[in-house]
């Protein structure tokens, strides 16, 4: 039976192209590449949404938080063996005023919900991989919303997210060494970073699911 992986994230999971504001095709998105690397024994489920945060609904951009959508999403896509949660980038927006640890703590709520859900095979709890998001680079394009303060927060993600992973007992991966934002907006991944992230995810998934 195929092993199913639910990828729950934001625009960098959806595949937003910062150059033309369109979507990368499935051969370019890290989720699509991961599917090819894993092969026929796995099903990779894409659940990325532009602007998605961890737990805060965004009244400015009219975006629902991951917390709001997580449970119905898991139920709809069940059963799955593993959920990959990579959120936090949009939580660094200026009007949320959150620290890196605030954001990691919020991601931890999602981890705990997933860990205690009955949506794994045989209605068991699925495994959870918490991914610390890629860093954000200061960029004039989105400086009004992200900028230097978001960059500094993102540099604190690996330590903060690792702390949450240790506390909850879930799997952990830092995306920053493998995925760098493109120069168009300092936020969204380049095709090269999608490919590099996919390879790192592939190794991590194999270490979890075999």
Buried (B, 14 or more C-beta within 10 A) or exposed (E): EEBBBBBBBBBBBBBBBBBEEEBBEBEBBBBBBBBEBBEEEBBBBBBBBBBBBBBBEBEEEEBBBBBBBBBEBBEEBBBBBBBBBBBBBBBBBEEBEBBBBBBBBBBBBBBBBBBEBEBBEEEEEBBBBBBBBBBBBBBEEBBEBBBEBBBBBBEBBBEBBBBBBEEBEBBBBBBBEBBBBBEBBBBBBBBEBBBBBBBBBBEBBEEBBE
